[in-house]
């Protein structure tokens, strides 16, 4: 085998291993893994150890778009529609009007601060106007934070749907800069096509993919994940070719597929969770390679000013105006403002002016990179104390990994759910055989102080028992009521 190929494989595997290992330990001390991935990329790049040289923004843009496609699909796949439905309206307002307000305010500030032309300054605002799905999903889920008032669903759904607006604004402004004869009417048509075609295509592709997965009956189970990989890419490409937003489409595809009863759903969700992490690591490593740290230093002061204005002025104003009619408290809105994380999407969008040859494109890229670094470093590390400060924090129960999985078939509504016995349950001390359970329920395992017990008729319930129950949701709810449980546990084993 060619030694160069072996060395390339070795280097890639080493960087992937190092990124995962580093993120495992840095997350414990509050440093987000996204910064570690970027840092490793910068370390091995041309300004560091010079192991890998990359100065082609087109390569980074291609890798970023490909990675973001699967990150958004995975985010949609893991989103429960019933949970986001109450906050869908507010999220969509933030994803459209909120992005527009944030872009405009930051553009005005950039015009005053940087002395760019009006269009170039507005381009700076547009590029960092959307929150980043990869950063939001990663930070909220790895920090194990539970939030009141369905704020997590609101924030995640906003981050998954606001990229099309930022992409439209970025492409539109680049078009106006490079083609001054282009009219605003053309941009309006482009925006409508992106939103309407992207939304409609995402919904239809989601239905189609769900039907295909249930009907195709592949001989090997592993091929279902490969098929889904292909179908997601197909959905993105076709939507983009017809003028819609491919990013919006794949997020909606994941949302539709994830909320329908499909075969091998559990294995698909586990697979794409891993793919999402692989894409994030790859994307941030490549973006780190593209950055020359020595070139960022001259933009440090302006980068800090832009980041502070975005975090403390532009984002809060856009959130408060966007949620003007929302019943959320002032403190809840303040927390939503603070969790407006910027991540890889703005950096990817910052490569668009470089590829198009926009004046001051290099300066824009380095300023945006600096803004993103400060956003992730400052905001993501302070989310837990911010949640407590604004009184939206809820203690999250540690998720138990049960030594059993259940993959529901298409024609059943059964699922595995955890039911915890309250300390004052009247059934503590009773044997299973003495109780009258709702029909269609089966206690599969009992988690007793971290040890798993296979129950039988003479097993007695003890204080603190957590029951892994197989049954449809209504039957499990009846069992909760029987045991005196006050709240439904939304954890999925």
DADAMO-V159407 format. One line per field, one symbol per residue. psi: psi as a letter, one per 30 degrees, with the letter a starting at -180 (. if undefined). A space follows every 50 residues. Layout:
psi = ???
This chain:
psi = kkeeeeeeeeeeeeeeeeeeeeeeeeefggjkfeeeeeeeeeegaffcfh ekkjgjfeeeeeeeeeeeefeeeeeeegkjeeefefgeeeeeeefdeeee eeeeeeeeeeeeefglleeeeeeeeeegfklkeeeeeeeeeffhkkklgh eeeeeeeeffffeeeeeeeeeeeeeeefiffklfeeeeeeeeeeeeeeee eeeeeeeeeeeeefffikekeffeeeeeeeeeeeeeeeeefggljeeeee eeeeeeefgljlkheeeeeeefeeeeeeeeeeeeeeeeefkjeffeefge eeeeeeeeeeefdeeeeeeeeegegkfkleeeeeeeefgikkbeeeeeff feeeefhkkgeeeeeeeeeeeeeeeeeeeefgeeeeeeeghgkkkkkkkk jkhklkjklegkgllkkkkkklfgkfgkflleffljlklgkkjelkjjhf kkkjlaegkkklkfkkkjkklleeeeeeeeeefgkekkjgkk.
